[in-house]
Amino acid sequence: MTVLQSLVDLGIDSETLVGSVGVLVAAYVTARIFGYVLSAVAERTPRRRISIKMLIPILRFLIYGIAAFLVLGPLLNLSTAQLLAVSGLLGAALGFGLKDLFAGVIGGLVLITERPYQVGDKVTIDGDYGEVTDIGLRATTLTTPDDSAVRVPNATLFTANVSNANDGHPEMMVVVELAVTASADVDRASAIVKEAMVTSKYVYVDDDHPFAVLVEDESYYRMIRGKAYVADLRDEFAFASDVTERSMAAFASEGIEMPEAPVHVSGHR
């Protein structure tokens, strides 16, 4: 016996069921339309992109919340016995695997209220790094630097660490690391990295967004770490590539040797 047939047997007429389905379909279509329109507007206003996109999951929860109220309204008029029977059906559904779905929904509500990250932020969740492109009822979608879509269940928020690189701001710190040999002129190398950063077309510098160049001694080489902000977090890798390419070219022209060591780039606030 299907759940639908069980509800009919409980005295919930077919008209109510059809109306409920219609409400849910209308809610889904409305949420999709709002999401598309707000995304289009956000992409045309880079400085307000994150703030506008954050409205998408909020509106989605409001739309689905209203739909749930309209659907559950008729159930509130059921008799005590009917309500108990419906509760039993819902309990059975939870036992058959909807527990994870409800945990995801609760996680989504926590995301909306506590806002550890927003749509448009660059975050690391349970080892996956990327831009938050969607916060759904069940899962958050990240787009990785390789343009892969990773869906992270919202319930992961309760069990995993979340690192937010920009915390709702369009600006984001980017760290570029370049290694030079222990015998190289580290002062000159640091000056080259600094020059490459401050002259980059992607850099963003003011009193609240300073830059810095640090030197760390390693076993067989020295690591130069350039830290600066980009005006738009989506320029993270373009900025890192620009600084790395021009710094390495200057190193070569001035005879500053680089060891066989990987160059690491990371973004954080």
Protein Blocks (a to p, Z undefined) as FASTA:
>chain_A
ZZklmmmmnopafklmmmmmmmmmmmmmmmmmmmmmmmmmmmmmmmlmmmmmmmmmmmmm
mmmmmmmmmmmmmmmmpcfklmmmmmmmmmmmmmnopmmmmmmmmmmmmmmmnopacehi
acdeehiacddfbdcfkbccdddfkopacdddfklmmmpccddfkgopabdcdddddddd
fkbcfklmmmmmmmmmmmpckbccdfklccdddddddfkbccdddddddfblklmmmmmm
mmmmmmmmmmmmnopacddddddddddZZ
